[in-house]
Amino acid sequence: MSQKDMRGKEKRASKWFLTAILPVGLLVIALSMFFTLGIGVEQDPAAPIENVSIKRVDVVSDGFVLDVENVGPEDVTIAMVMVNDAIWNANFQPSDTLGRFESGKIYIPYPWVYGEPHSIKLMTANSVAFETEVPVAQLSPVPSAGLFAKYAIIGLYVGVVPVGLGLLWYPFMKNFSRRGIHAMLALTIGLLMFLVVDTFQEGLEIAGEAASVYQGVSVLFLGALLSFLGLIAFDQYNARKQRGNHSGLRTSYLLASGIGLHNLGEGLAIGSAFALGEGALGTFLVIGFTLHNITEGIGIAAPLLNERPKAPTFLSLAVIAGAPAIIGTWIGGFAFSPILATLFLGIGAGAIIQVIYVITRHLLKESHESKLPSVSWLNVTSMFVGIVIMYATAFLVKF
C-alpha cells in the first residue's frame, strides 16, 4: 500500500471516529449546561423522597436481623425502630445512614414469642415509615449441609420425580396412530398454554414484592421476549447446521429446559414458605406441585413418539426439567431475591412460548406431509383437555 493510500485510510478512520464521538460530546455538554444553569423552575419537594426496601427478615435466637437497602434517590437515616408498636433499640451495620443503593443490616434484640406474628416498623429522620411483618416467629433456617440435603430432597420430590413419572407414559403413547400422535402434540400445546399463563401470573406476583426502582414487571416481560427471540435464533442455527431436519429429541430438550425454569419458580415458593416458618403451607405446596407436575412429563414425552430414545435420554430430560426445583428451593430458603426470581420466571415463560411455537410448526408440517388436517376436532379437543388438566391440578397449589 502506497503512502498516499495509507494517509487516505488514516483520514477516513479519523473522520469515522469523529462522527462517532461528536454526538456523545455534544450530549455531555448539553447535560452539563442543564445541571449547571438549571431550567429556572426548581422547587423543593413538599415531602422527602425516601424509599427503603426491607429485603429479608431473619429470626435469630436473640431477636431479628433485617436486610435493608436504600432504593431511593437520597441518603436515608433510620432514626427509630419499632417492634409491635414499641420503640426498641437496634444496632446498624455499617451505619444507620445509607447512601443510594447501599445495603445494610439492622440487628434488633427482641424477646420474640414462638409462633406469634410480629410487626416491625422503621422510621427515618424525616418521619417516613417502612413496615414489614414476621407472620410466624420461629428460628430462620441456617445454611448447613443437613438442611441443604433436606431442601434437595424436597426439590427432588417436587421436580424430578413427578416429571419422571410422567415420562413413563411414553411406552403407552408409543402405540398411538398418526392421528393419536398429533392429538398428543395438541395436548402438549394445551398444557404449555396454561403453563405460560401461570408463569406470567407468578412472575407478576413476585415482581410486586421487588422495590419499584427495579421495575419488576418490565424485567419479567423483557426477560420473556429476549428468551423467546434468543431460543428462536438458536433453534434456527441448529436447523441450518442439520440442513433443516427437525428433531423431536431437540424439541423435548427445549421443552424440558423451559419447564425447568418454571419449576425453579415453584422451588422458590416452597423454600420461601419454609424459611418464613409456614411449614404447613410448604408441605401443602410440595404435595400440590408434585401432582401438578406429572402432566409436564407427559408433555415432554409427546415430541419423542416418532423417535427411539434410550433410557439415559429420559433420565436426562427428567433432571433438566425437575432439578431446577432443587435450586429454587435452596434460593427461596436461604437467599430469596424478588427481582432475580422475576427474571428467571420471565426467561422460563419465553422459553415455554418458544416451545409452543416449535411444536405447533412441527404439528402443521407433519399434518401436511401425512395429509391429515392440522386443525381437527380431535386436536382442538386434545388442546382443550390439556388446558383443563393443568387448570384442575392447579387447584392443588392455589391458596
C-alpha distance (Angstrom), angle and dihedral (degrees) to the residues before:
residue distance angle dihedral
M1 . . .
S2 3.80 . .
Q3 3.79 123.3 .
K4 3.80 90.2 -111.8
D5 3.82 91.4 54.7
M6 3.80 90.9 48.3
R7 3.81 91.3 52.2
G8 3.79 89.9 49.0
K9 3.79 91.1 50.2
E10 3.81 91.6 49.4
K11 3.79 90.2 48.7
R12 3.82 91.9 52.2
A13 3.81 90.7 47.4
S14 3.83 91.0 51.1
K15 3.80 90.9 48.8
W16 3.82 90.9 48.8
F17 3.81 91.0 50.2
L18 3.81 91.6 47.7
T19 3.81 93.0 51.4
A20 3.81 89.0 50.5
I21 3.81 96.9 47.8
L22 3.83 99.0 37.9
P23 3.86 97.3 76.3
V24 3.81 90.4 47.1
G25 3.78 92.3 50.9
L26 3.82 92.6 48.1
L27 3.83 89.8 49.4
V28 3.81 90.8 52.9
I29 3.81 90.6 50.1
A30 3.83 92.1 48.2
L31 3.80 92.8 50.1
S32 3.80 91.7 46.0
M33 3.80 90.2 53.7
F34 3.79 90.9 47.8
F35 3.80 94.2 52.9
T36 3.81 93.1 40.4
L37 3.80 101.0 44.9
G38 3.82 99.4 24.8
I39 3.80 123.0 -157.5
G40 3.78 99.9 -89.2
V41 3.81 98.0 -112.7
E42 3.79 99.8 86.1
Q43 3.77 114.8 150.0
D44 3.78 130.4 174.4
P45 3.80 112.5 -116.9
A46 3.79 115.4 -101.5
A47 3.80 89.9 -130.4
P48 3.80 130.8 25.1
I49 3.81 114.6 -95.6
E50 3.81 103.7 -129.4
N51 3.77 129.7 152.8
V52 3.80 125.3 176.7
S53 3.79 119.7 -176.7
I54 3.82 115.3 -151.5
K55 3.79 98.2 -153.9
R56 3.79 100.3 177.7
V57 3.81 142.3 -0.7
D58 3.79 118.7 -152.9
V59 3.79 120.4 -165.7
V60 3.81 110.9 -143.1
S61 3.78 130.5 178.6
D62 3.82 95.0 -92.9
G63 3.82 101.5 34.6
F64 3.80 142.9 -58.4
V65 3.80 133.8 -37.3
L66 3.81 116.5 -155.7
D67 3.80 122.5 -160.6
V68 3.82 105.3 -152.8
E69 3.80 137.1 176.1
N70 3.79 132.3 -166.8
V71 3.82 104.8 -128.5
G72 3.80 95.5 167.1
P73 3.83 128.5 98.3
E74 3.82 95.1 -109.3
D75 3.79 138.3 54.5
V76 3.81 112.7 -88.9
T77 3.80 127.5 -149.3
I78 3.80 116.3 -162.1
A79 3.77 104.5 -145.3
M80 3.80 103.1 172.7
V81 3.81 139.9 21.3
M82 3.81 122.6 -156.9
V83 3.80 127.9 -169.2
N84 3.80 117.0 -168.3
D85 3.83 88.9 -11.8
A86 3.82 92.7 -55.3
I87 3.80 122.4 115.0
W88 3.79 110.1 -116.1
N89 3.78 138.4 -173.8
A90 3.80 118.0 -107.1
N91 3.78 140.3 -179.5
F92 3.80 121.3 -137.9
Q93 3.79 131.5 -150.2
P94 2.96 122.6 -131.8
S95 3.83 91.0 -8.1
D96 3.79 143.4 -40.7
T97 3.83 87.6 -108.2
L98 3.80 117.9 72.6
G99 3.80 126.2 -167.5
R100 3.78 121.4 -142.1
F101 3.83 111.6 -59.0
E102 3.81 89.6 0.5
S103 3.79 116.2 140.0
G104 3.78 128.7 -149.9
K105 3.77 144.9 162.3
I106 3.79 129.9 -115.4
Y107 3.82 117.7 -155.6
I108 3.81 113.0 -158.0
P109 3.83 115.6 -172.6
Y110 3.80 101.5 -148.9
P111 3.85 132.9 154.3
W112 3.80 95.7 -127.2
V113 3.80 121.3 -169.9
Y114 3.78 118.8 -123.1
G115 3.80 113.4 -110.4
E116 3.81 94.6 6.5
P117 3.83 125.7 116.8
H118 3.81 117.9 -114.8
S119 3.81 128.9 -166.5
I120 3.81 121.5 -149.7
K121 3.81 124.5 -163.5
L122 3.79 128.2 -171.7
M123 3.81 118.6 -157.4
T124 3.81 119.7 -161.7
A125 3.80 125.4 -147.0
N126 3.81 87.1 -98.2
S127 3.85 91.6 54.4
V128 3.81 94.8 -108.1
A129 3.83 110.6 148.3
F130 3.80 129.2 -144.7
E131 3.80 119.5 -174.0
T132 3.76 139.2 -166.2
E133 3.79 135.7 168.4
V134 3.77 139.3 -138.8
P135 3.83 100.1 -147.1
V136 3.81 95.7 -167.2
A137 3.79 118.1 14.0
Q138 3.78 114.3 -137.4
L139 3.78 134.0 127.9
S140 3.81 111.7 -69.9
P141 3.81 114.4 -121.5
V142 3.78 113.4 -93.3
P143 3.82 116.0 -146.4
S144 3.78 110.6 -102.5
A145 3.77 137.3 147.6
G146 3.79 91.3 -106.4
L147 3.80 94.5 51.0
F148 3.80 92.1 45.3
A149 3.81 88.0 54.1
K150 3.82 92.4 48.9
Y151 3.81 91.8 50.5
A152 3.81 89.5 47.2
I153 3.80 90.1 55.1
I154 3.82 90.1 50.2
G155 3.82 90.4 51.1
L156 3.80 89.8 47.4
Y157 3.80 91.5 54.5
V158 3.80 92.3 45.9
G159 3.82 99.1 43.3
V160 3.79 120.6 14.7
V161 3.82 99.4 33.9
P162 3.84 99.2 51.3
V163 3.81 93.5 41.8
G164 3.81 89.2 49.8
L165 3.81 90.9 50.0
G166 3.80 89.9 51.4
L167 3.81 90.5 51.3
L168 3.83 88.9 56.3
W169 3.82 87.7 74.3
Y170 3.81 88.4 71.4
P171 3.86 96.2 94.2
F172 3.81 90.0 50.7
M173 3.82 92.8 48.9
K174 3.82 91.2 44.6
N175 3.83 89.5 74.6
F176 3.81 92.6 60.5
S177 3.80 121.6 115.8
R178 3.80 121.9 -118.7
R179 3.81 89.1 -89.7
G180 3.80 89.7 49.8
I181 3.81 91.9 51.4
H182 3.80 90.2 51.3
A183 3.80 89.4 49.3
M184 3.82 90.1 53.1
L185 3.81 90.5 50.5
A186 3.81 88.6 51.1
L187 3.82 88.8 48.6
T188 3.81 88.3 53.2
I189 3.81 90.6 52.0
G190 3.81 89.0 52.9
L191 3.80 91.7 50.2
L192 3.79 91.1 49.8
M193 3.80 94.5 46.2
F194 3.80 90.0 58.9
L195 3.79 91.1 41.8
V196 3.81 93.9 54.8
V197 3.82 91.9 49.3
D198 3.81 89.8 48.2
T199 3.81 90.8 49.0
F200 3.81 92.0 52.4
Q201 3.81 89.9 47.9
E202 3.80 92.0 52.4
G203 3.79 90.2 45.6
L204 3.81 92.7 52.6
E205 3.81 91.2 49.7
I206 3.80 92.8 51.2
A207 3.83 91.9 41.7
G208 3.80 87.3 60.2
E209 3.81 89.5 59.8
A210 3.81 93.2 56.2
A211 3.79 121.8 87.9
S212 3.80 110.5 -88.2
V213 3.80 91.9 -123.1
Y214 3.82 89.0 70.0
Q215 3.84 91.7 57.8
G216 3.79 94.9 -138.0
V217 3.82 95.9 -173.2
S218 3.81 91.2 54.2
V219 3.80 90.3 47.7
L220 3.82 89.8 52.0
F221 3.80 96.9 51.9
L222 3.80 96.4 36.8
G223 3.80 89.6 50.0
A224 3.81 89.2 52.0
L225 3.81 93.0 47.8
L226 3.80 95.1 47.7
S227 3.80 91.2 44.8
F228 3.81 91.5 51.2
L229 3.81 94.7 47.2
G230 3.79 93.2 42.9
L231 3.80 92.8 52.1
I232 3.81 91.5 45.4
A233 3.83 89.7 54.1
F234 3.82 91.5 45.9
D235 3.81 92.0 48.4
Q236 3.80 92.3 49.9
Y237 3.80 90.3 48.0
N238 3.80 90.4 53.7
A239 3.80 91.2 45.5
R240 3.83 90.5 54.5
K241 3.79 90.8 49.5
Q242 3.81 89.8 51.3
R243 3.83 91.5 44.0
G244 3.77 94.2 -111.1
N245 3.80 96.7 -54.3
H246 3.80 111.0 148.9
S247 3.77 116.9 -136.9
G248 3.79 121.0 -155.9
L249 3.79 87.6 -161.3
R250 3.81 91.0 57.9
T251 3.80 89.7 50.1
S252 3.81 90.8 51.5
Y253 3.80 91.4 51.0
L254 3.80 91.1 49.6
L255 3.79 89.2 48.5
A256 3.81 91.8 48.9
S257 3.81 90.4 50.4
G258 3.80 93.2 51.9
I259 3.79 92.8 46.2
G260 3.80 88.9 47.2
L261 3.80 91.0 60.3
H262 3.80 89.1 48.4
N263 3.81 89.9 51.5
L264 3.80 88.4 50.9
G265 3.80 86.6 65.2
E266 3.80 91.2 50.0
G267 3.80 89.5 52.7
L268 3.81 89.8 51.4
A269 3.81 90.1 55.7
I270 3.80 92.8 49.4
G271 3.81 95.4 45.4
S272 3.81 91.7 47.6
A273 3.82 91.4 50.6
F274 3.80 92.2 54.0
A275 3.83 91.9 43.0
L276 3.82 90.3 54.6
G277 3.79 91.0 51.7
E278 3.80 94.7 -108.9
G279 3.79 95.0 132.7
A280 3.81 95.0 159.4
L281 3.80 91.1 54.0
G282 3.81 91.4 46.6
T283 3.81 91.8 51.7
F284 3.81 90.6 47.5
L285 3.82 90.5 51.6
V286 3.81 91.6 49.8
I287 3.82 92.2 54.4
G288 3.79 93.6 42.7
F289 3.81 96.9 47.3
T290 3.81 91.2 45.6
L291 3.81 92.1 57.7
H292 3.80 92.0 39.1
N293 3.81 94.2 53.1
I294 3.80 97.4 54.6
T295 3.81 88.1 81.7
E296 3.82 89.1 57.8
G297 3.82 89.9 64.2
I298 3.81 90.0 54.1
G299 3.80 90.0 52.8
I300 3.81 92.7 49.6
A301 3.82 91.5 50.5
A302 3.83 95.4 50.7
P303 3.85 97.8 77.8
L304 3.83 89.0 52.1
L305 3.81 95.9 62.7
N306 3.82 91.3 99.4
E307 3.81 91.9 45.3
R308 3.79 134.2 73.7
P309 3.80 103.6 -135.0
K310 3.78 123.0 179.3
A311 3.78 128.3 -128.0
P312 3.86 95.0 -96.5
T313 3.82 88.4 57.5
F314 3.80 91.6 59.0
L315 3.80 90.6 46.4
S316 3.81 92.5 51.5
L317 3.83 91.3 47.6
A318 3.81 90.8 51.5
V319 3.82 91.1 49.8
I320 3.82 94.4 46.8
A321 3.81 92.3 49.5
G322 3.80 98.0 37.5
A323 3.81 109.0 30.8
P324 3.84 94.4 71.6
A325 3.81 86.3 68.9
I326 3.82 86.9 66.6
I327 3.82 91.5 52.0
G328 3.81 90.2 46.3
T329 3.81 91.4 52.1
W330 3.81 90.5 52.3
I331 3.81 92.8 48.6
G332 3.81 93.3 45.0
G333 3.79 92.4 48.0
F334 3.79 99.5 44.7
A335 3.83 113.1 16.1
F336 3.79 112.2 11.7
S337 3.82 114.8 -179.8
P338 3.83 117.1 -175.9
I339 3.80 95.1 -156.7
L340 3.82 94.1 49.6
A341 3.81 90.6 46.1
T342 3.82 88.7 51.2
L343 3.80 90.8 51.4
F344 3.83 92.4 49.1
L345 3.80 91.7 49.8
G346 3.81 91.0 48.3
I347 3.80 90.9 51.9
G348 3.81 89.4 47.9
A349 3.81 92.6 50.6
G350 3.81 91.1 50.6
A351 3.80 90.9 49.2
I352 3.81 91.6 51.1
I353 3.83 91.6 49.3
Q354 3.81 89.3 51.4
V355 3.80 90.6 52.1
I356 3.82 90.3 50.3
Y357 3.81 87.2 53.9
V358 3.82 92.8 48.9
I359 3.82 95.0 46.9
T360 3.82 92.4 45.6
R361 3.80 91.0 50.9
H362 3.81 90.5 47.4
L363 3.81 91.5 49.1
L364 3.81 92.0 50.6
K365 3.80 91.7 47.9
E366 3.81 94.0 48.5
S367 3.80 91.9 45.9
H368 3.80 90.0 52.8
E369 3.82 93.1 48.2
S370 3.82 93.5 47.1
K371 3.85 91.9 41.4
L372 3.81 91.3 -123.4
P373 3.82 123.1 136.8
S374 3.79 111.2 -98.9
V375 3.81 92.8 -156.2
S376 3.80 103.3 46.9
W377 3.77 131.0 148.2
L378 3.81 88.8 -106.8
N379 3.82 93.2 54.0
V380 3.80 94.1 43.9
T381 3.80 90.6 48.3
S382 3.81 91.0 48.3
M383 3.80 90.9 51.3
F384 3.80 90.1 49.8
V385 3.82 90.9 48.5
G386 3.82 89.8 52.4
I387 3.80 91.1 54.1
V388 3.82 91.6 46.4
I389 3.82 92.3 49.5
M390 3.80 92.1 52.9
Y391 3.79 91.8 43.4
A392 3.82 92.1 50.7
T393 3.81 94.7 47.9
A394 3.82 90.4 46.0
F395 3.83 87.5 69.5
L396 3.81 86.1 70.9
V397 3.81 92.2 65.8
K398 3.81 103.9 32.6
F399 3.77 115.6 99.9
